Structure formats: C-alpha cells, structure tokens
C-alpha cells in the first residue's frame, strides 16, 4: 500500500499549501519527480472536455491513473488496478497528494548504494 492511506483533508494537508492552493502545479511536480513530462497532468485537465466534444465520455483521468500504477509497480507497493481507478476517479487531487507524499518518502528513505573495489594483494 502507499505510505499511509489518508482521507481527503489529510491528503491535502500532507502536501501542504502547495497542494491545497495549486494542485495542478503539484500534479506537474509529481510527474516531473517520477521522470515523466511535467505537462502530462494537463491530459487530466483537458481530456474530458476534448472527449466530450467528440461524444465520448471519459470518467478515468489517464495521467493520474498511469502515474499511480507506475509508482505502485516501481516501488512494489501492494494494491490493485481497481483501487487505483477508484482513487483516481473519485478523488483525483487526493491521489496526486498521495503520490507526492510517496515520492517524497521514497527519496528521503532511498537505500544507499556502495560500490566497493576488491582489495589488491
């Protein structure tokens, strides 16, 4: 599971004022920290309007779902695609805050890699 599941107010507060006042900016930061294009979250903002104009309903935000699944797989976090879809659909901003907190935690607790050369005799 992610570091610790949080409810909406806790998730927003966990990301601080940045997540509360400018969640689209937080989403772009999360995408960048994960190694993706920082403009990726714009798909979540603009894709519902574009697909609705074409007559196709879109209920799952593609970027938040893709990044959430990617983070889960990269770090071996337990969970399921169904839970990721539910989290992405019903509280997209909470999902971005969770991912931000997870990446911050993983960066802080990253394992140290030591490269030792064999001793010469």
Wavefront OBJ file of the C-alpha trace (Angstrom):
o trace
v 0.000 0.000 0.000
v 1.067 3.591 -0.316
v 2.875 5.040 2.722
v -0.394 5.528 4.592
v -3.852 5.974 3.097
v -5.267 9.363 4.001
v -8.710 10.861 3.814
v -9.317 13.974 1.726
v -8.447 16.725 4.270
v -5.387 14.811 5.497
v -4.156 14.160 1.965
v -4.390 17.827 1.045
v -2.639 18.888 4.251
v 0.092 16.281 3.718
v 1.108 18.068 0.520
v 0.919 21.413 2.311
v -0.276 24.711 0.950
v 1.236 23.853 -2.413
v -1.234 21.008 -2.895
v -4.159 22.940 -1.478
v -3.793 26.191 -3.412
v -2.216 24.968 -6.632
v -2.958 21.295 -7.131
v -2.365 21.431 -10.919
v 1.160 22.681 -10.159
v 1.597 19.863 -7.623
v 0.492 17.356 -10.255
v 3.092 18.688 -12.704
v 5.761 18.468 -9.983
v 4.839 14.848 -9.224
v 5.056 13.922 -12.905
v 8.489 15.556 -13.127
v 9.795 13.850 -9.978
v 8.688 10.495 -11.352
v 10.655 11.140 -14.542
v 7.760 11.903 -16.840
v 6.971 15.062 -18.785
v 5.795 17.802 -16.430
v 2.916 18.617 -18.804
v 1.435 15.115 -18.514
v -1.204 16.129 -15.914
v -2.665 18.555 -18.448
v -4.194 15.441 -20.064
v -6.355 15.071 -16.962
v -7.443 18.684 -17.130
v -8.197 18.935 -20.859
v -9.078 15.385 -21.942
v -12.655 15.307 -20.514
v -13.617 18.410 -22.492
v -11.981 17.171 -25.682
v -13.516 13.690 -25.495
v -16.947 15.115 -24.582
v -16.777 17.359 -27.636
v -16.268 14.203 -29.727
v -19.191 12.486 -27.996
v -17.054 10.072 -25.940
v -17.466 10.044 -22.175
v -14.245 9.892 -20.158
v -14.516 9.093 -16.484
v -10.984 7.899 -15.665
v -8.292 10.598 -15.681
v -5.499 8.999 -17.748
v -2.397 10.700 -16.333
v -3.161 10.258 -12.641
v -4.060 6.608 -13.207
v -0.927 5.905 -15.254
v 1.400 7.563 -12.741
v -0.301 5.912 -9.771
v 0.093 2.460 -11.340
v 3.681 3.292 -12.346
v 4.638 4.330 -8.808
v 2.998 1.206 -7.393
v 4.954 -1.037 -9.746
v 8.297 0.764 -9.399
v 8.298 0.591 -5.615
v 6.494 -2.740 -5.214
v 3.524 -1.199 -3.397
v 0.602 -3.537 -2.750
v -2.686 -2.628 -4.330
v -4.832 -3.305 -7.344
v -5.801 -1.614 -10.560
v -9.410 -1.399 -9.328
v -8.318 0.579 -6.250
v -6.169 2.833 -8.418
v -9.109 3.520 -10.736
v -11.424 4.242 -7.799
v -8.891 6.578 -6.196
v -8.226 8.365 -9.493
v -11.913 8.783 -10.361
v -13.384 9.824 -7.041
v -10.604 11.997 -5.667
v -8.029 12.862 -8.285
v -6.426 15.608 -6.168
v -6.093 13.263 -3.183
v -4.381 10.805 -5.483
v -1.870 13.457 -6.591
v -1.204 14.350 -2.950
v -0.681 10.673 -2.064
v 1.788 10.255 -4.907
v 3.649 13.424 -3.934
v 3.972 12.191 -0.378
v 5.069 8.734 -1.540
v 7.802 10.108 -3.808
v 8.990 12.419 -1.026
v 9.150 9.464 1.392
v 10.981 7.247 -1.124
v 13.536 9.973 -1.845
v 14.202 10.503 1.852
v 14.496 6.763 2.594
v 16.353 5.686 -0.546
v 18.805 2.833 0.035
v 22.474 3.792 -0.156
v 24.446 2.053 -2.884
v 28.075 1.368 -2.053
v 30.442 0.484 -4.850
v 33.499 -1.234 -3.376
v 36.542 -2.288 -5.355
v 38.262 -5.550 -4.450
v 41.403 -5.107 -2.389
v 44.711 -5.706 -4.187
v 47.065 -8.208 -2.635
l 1 2 3 4 5 6 7 8 9 10 11 12 13 14 15 16 17 18 19 20 21 22 23 24 25 26 27 28 29 30 31 32 33 34 35 36 37 38 39 40 41 42 43 44 45 46 47 48 49 50 51 52 53 54 55 56 57 58 59 60 61 62 63 64 65 66 67 68 69 70 71 72 73 74 75 76 77 78 79 80 81 82 83 84 85 86 87 88 89 90 91 92 93 94 95 96 97 98 99 100 101 102 103 104 105 106 107 108 109 110 111 112 113 114 115 116 117 118 119 120 121
